[in-house]
Amino acid sequence: MFKQKKTYFNWSTGKDSALALHYLLQDKNYSVDYLLTTVNAHYNRVTMHGLRTDLLQQQVKAINIPSIKVELPESPG
């Protein structure tokens, strides 16, 4: 019996992340259960690219994979 490996995908909101996700979704060995994104809680923006979180939510809705948002402080230490 074939069993897919469950995985979380680090979604940075950028084009490279989109391409990597596309390739991963083509691989039937894996199942992407969640998109994981870190957000700067002070600015309410994605830490990697500075995208506003409302646009992040629009991306997640279009991709149709559940997401997890990890909020980080302004200056994680």
CORDA-V543649 format. One record per pair of residues at least 4 apart in sequence whose ideal C-beta (glycine too) atoms are under 7 Angstrom apart, sorted by the first residue. I is the first residue (numbers start at 0). J is the second residue. If there is no record, write none. Layout:
BEGIN
[[I;J] [I;J]]
END
This chain:
BEGIN
[[3;28] [3;29] [3;30] [4;28] [4;29] [4;30] [5;30] [5;32] [6;29] [6;30] [6;31] [6;32] [7;32] [7;33] [7;35] [8;20] [8;23] [8;31] [8;34] [8;35] [9;35] [10;16] [10;34] [10;35] [10;36] [10;66] [11;16] [11;45] [11;47] [11;48] [12;16] [12;36] [12;45] [12;47] [12;48] [12;50] [12;55] [12;58] [13;17] [13;47] [13;48] [14;18] [15;19] [16;20] [17;21] [18;22] [19;23] [20;24] [21;25] [22;26] [23;29] [23;31] [24;31] [31;64] [33;64] [33;65] [33;66] [33;67] [34;59] [34;62] [34;64] [34;66] [35;67] [35;69] [36;45] [36;55] [36;66] [36;68] [37;46] [37;69] [37;71] [38;43] [38;44] [38;45] [38;46] [38;52] [38;68] [38;69] [38;70] [38;71] [39;44] [39;46] [39;71] [39;73] [40;70] [40;71] [40;72] [41;72] [41;73] [43;51] [43;52] [44;49] [44;50] [44;51] [44;52] [45;49] [45;50] [45;55] [46;71] [50;54] [50;55] [52;56] [53;57] [54;58] [55;59] [56;60] [57;61] [58;62] [59;66] [71;75]]
END
